[in-house]
Amino acid sequence: MRYKRVACLAVIFIFGVMPVLALESAGSLPDNEMPSKMLMLAIQIGIILFAARLSGMLAERIKIPSVLGELMAGIAIGPYAFGSMNLGGIFSSGLFPAPGAGVTFPVTPELYGFCTVASILLLFLSGVETDLKLFVRYSLAGSLVGIGGVV
């Protein structure tokens, strides 16, 4: 069952990225225009989701929490590792360019905005699913841990 999921993810990734790379190599993608920026955002989000899901599944397979695998994928494809490698064309400064050489922020403003909205939704959903009785019951212990972390 897991092999089917991995194979499905790989097929979606390959068939989603290959036409884009073909258009990019043919030079038919505009530079610094809205379609180009949205295409870059879609590719970035797709690669983030693919890498996170795949590494999470691999982490579960070796009996560690999936969130650790997802974190390692984020580090690996981030701007300070493989994300800033020159891939040519619209990816000449990398998929996630590192600051420096004309780049001041490690992600595009579009991706930053998308991630900000996603984090707000995540916090909202966490609040909706919070059990208020348990929250009040463990509020003193949680506060002490938080204060200890700051100190």
N, C-alpha and C positions, 0 to 999 in steps of 0.2 A: 504494500500500500504506500509506504513512504517513497519507494522508488518511482511510483507513478506520479507522486506529487513533485518530486525533484525533476523528473523528466518533463512534466507539464510546465513547470517554472522555466526550465531551460528552453523549451520550444517557444514559449511566449516571449522570453527575453530575446532569443535569436531572431524570431520573425518580427519583433517590434523594433529592433535596433538595426537590422540589416538594410531595410529600405532607407532609413535615415542616413546611414553611412554611404549608401549608394548615391543618394541625392547630394550629399556633402562632397563626395569625391568628384561628382560631375560638375560641381560648382554652381548648382542651381539654387542653393540656399542663399537668401539675402543676408547681408552682414549688418548687425546693429539695427534691425527692424523688429517690430512686434512679433511676427511669425517666427523669426529666428530665436528670439528670447523665449517664447512660449515652447518652442521645440526643445530648447536647452533645458527648460524647467521640467518638461515631461520626461526627458531622458534622465535627468538627475533624480527625479522622484522614482522613476522606474528602477534605476540602478540601486538606489537606497533601499527600496522595498525588497527587491530581489536578493541583495546581499544580506539584509537583515533576516529575511525568512530562511534562506539557505544556511546561513551560519547558525541560526537558532536551532534548526533541525539537526545540524551536525553536532552542536553542543549537547542537545538532548540525547543523541546517539552515544556519546561518550560519557553520559551520566553526570553532566553538569547543567546548571540552570540555563535555559535558553537565552535569558537576558544577558548573560556573560558572553555568549557567542555573538549576540547582536551588537554588544558594545565593542567587541574585537573587530567586527566588520566595519563599524563606524570609524574606528581608529585606522583600519587598513585602507579604506577608500577615502579617508579625509584629506584635507588640503596639505597636511604635513607628511603624508606618506605617498600612496599611489595616486591620489586624487589630483596631484599637481603635475603628473607626467605629461609630456607633450605627445598628443595623439594626432596632430596635424589638423588642418582645416579649421572648423569652428572650435575644435578642441585644442588649439595650438598652445594655450596656456593651461591646459588640463581640464578635466571635468569639474573639479573643485579647485580653482586656482589659489595658491598660497599668497598671502600678502607680500607686496614688494613688486617692483618692476611695473608700476602703473596700477596695481591692484591694492586697494586699501582694506578690503574686508574679505575674509576667506570664502564667503558664499555670495551668490548673486542676490540683489535686493528682492527678486521675485521668490526665490527659494526661502529667504529669510521671512518674508511676509507669510508664505504658505505655512512654514513651521510655527510661526507665532500664532496663527489662527488654529493650527492643529493642537498646540499646547494649551490654548484657552479651552478648546473643546474637551481635551483630556481632563483638565482640572474640573470643568463643569460636570462631566460624567462621573468623575470620582466623587464629587460633592453629592450628586444625585443618589449614588449607591452607598453613601455613608450611613451607617447605623448610628443614630444620634445617641442612643443609650450606651453603646460601646464607646463612642467618642467621649462622652462625659465621664464614663467609668475609668478610662485610661488617660484622661487629660493631664492629671498630675504627673504621672510617670513620663508621658510624652514631653511635657514641658520641662521636666528635669533633664531629660536626655538632650533636648534642644539647647537648653542653657549650658549644659556641660559641653556640647559640641562647639558653642560659640567661645566659651572660656578656653 
